[in-house]
Amino acid sequence: MTASQNVFPDIISSRLEDLSKAPLPGEEAPTYFESLRKAEERLLELVPEQAREQAAEVLAEMEGLTERIRQTYVRFAYIQGLQDGSKLREVLAGPVR
């Protein structure tokens, strides 16, 4: 068996495992955002009145960072898809003679 034939099942099984373990995007994302908003509200309630504006600014900064992290993961998923597609193309093309 050639190396490319060994790689093909690994790519497929790895991606299928990733997909089967991952929640559907439409199911959990809204719940997470709602939970985040509620946690922010609870946190602001715990902060003394005179520090709430500063705390709200820190929360806004944290939201921006979480958005940047989300975008990084999306880019990573696209890159992983491109790499898998490239490997798949190599496997389907077979050995060059």
N, C-alpha and C positions, 0 to 999 in steps of 0.2 A: 504494500500500500504506500502510495506516495505521501509526502508531507502535506500536500494540499488536500488530499482526501481525509487526512487526520484532522486538519484545521476546520473543515466544513462542519462536521457534527458539533464541534466545540463552540463555534460561533452561534449556531442555531440554538443549541441547548442553553447556552449562557444567556442569550437574549430572551428566550422563552421563560427562563427562570426569573429574570429581572421583571418581565412583564406580568407574570403570574403573581408575583409577590407585591407588586405596586398597586396602590389603590387607583381607581379611575379618577382622572383629574377633576371631573365635574362633581364628584361625590364629596371629597374632603376639603378642597380648597376653600369654598365658601364657609364651611364650619370653622376652619382654622382662622380665617380673617375675622369672623364674628367673635371667636374666643380671644383673639388678640385685642380687639376693641374693648371687650369686657374687662380683660386684665389691665389694660391701660386705664380705664375708668376707675377700677378698684385701687390701682396704684396711686392715682392722683388724689383719691379720697384719703389715703393714708398720709399724704404729704401735708405738712403744715401750710396754712393759707398763704403765708408770705413767700413760700418757696414753690408754689404750684406753677407759676409761669416758667420758671427755670426747669422744673420737672417736665412740663409739657414740651419744652424745647428739646430736652434730652430724649424724650419719647419720639418726637418727630425725627430726630437724628437716627434713632434706632430703627424706625420704620424705613428710612432711606437705605440704611445698611442692609436690612432684610430684603429689600427689593433688589439691591445689587447682588446679594447672594443668590436670590432666585434666578436672576438673569444669568449669573455665572453657571448655575446648574443647567439651565436651558441650553446655553452655548456648549457645555460639556456633552449634553445628550446629542446635539447635532453633530459634534465632532466624532463622538462614538459611533453614530450612525454612518457617517462618511467612512470611518475606518473599517467598520464591518462590511459596508458595501464594497469597498476596495478589496478586502480579503475574499468576499464572496465572488466577486468578478474574477479574481485570480483562480479560485477553486473551480468555477464553472468553465473557465477557459482551458483548464488542464495544463499539463506540462508543455512547455514550448520545445519544439523539436527542430 
